[in-house]
Amino acid sequence: MARLKNLTERGHETQRHLRDVLVQLVLEKGYEAISIKDITERAEVDRSTFYLHFSDKHDLFTKSYQQLVDDLFAHTQQSTGAFPGLTVLFEHMSQHADLYRVLLHMDISLPHAQRLNKYITQNMLTVLEQRLQQFDKTLSATDKAMVVSYVTSSLRGTARWWLEAGQPYSATVITERFAKLITQGIAGLVLS
């Protein structure tokens, strides 16, 4: 069945509602335990409406996180400062905390987690390359991969802790603390 194109505001709202229901159900039951019936019943929409928008729950999940990551990277590209994008990133996580909690808790061996990690890594590599060009610097492909892996892994762990702890620091403060950790290590926090 063909998916809807050129959505109206109502269509976008339906997709957002289905995404929100999926996130709620994942937090309650876990991803694998959820069926289309669970989603449509909780969302109070017909299965036919669901299938107008998505082919299955995997499609709903994939499009949800791709939209989230696209939105995030669009915002981070416009940011400035010593660590462009970090404050925007943590603000975005705060605004979409439940979806990020789901994404950050996925078993990395699951196909969706692997696709998400690849998607974020590709975007982080693009950001790194843009920053290197800005400062007329270069890194080998191996060093770029290492930097992206390090920052992505550190960010994932920090964000997961921050969201699970109930966001004990504002987006601005967690940005400053994370930036110190990735640039100065533990000494950056202890000596500040």
Secondary structure, DSSP 8 states (H G I E B T S, - for coil): -----S--HHHHHHHHHHHHHHHHHHHHH-GGG--HHHHHHHHT--HHHHHHH-SSHHHHHHHHHHHHHHHHHHHHHT--SSSTTHHHHHHHHHHTHHHHHHHHHS-TTSHHHHHHHHHHHHHHHHHHHHHHHHTT----HHHHHHHHHHHHHHHHHHHHHHHHTT--S-HHHHHHHHHHHHHH-HHHHHT-
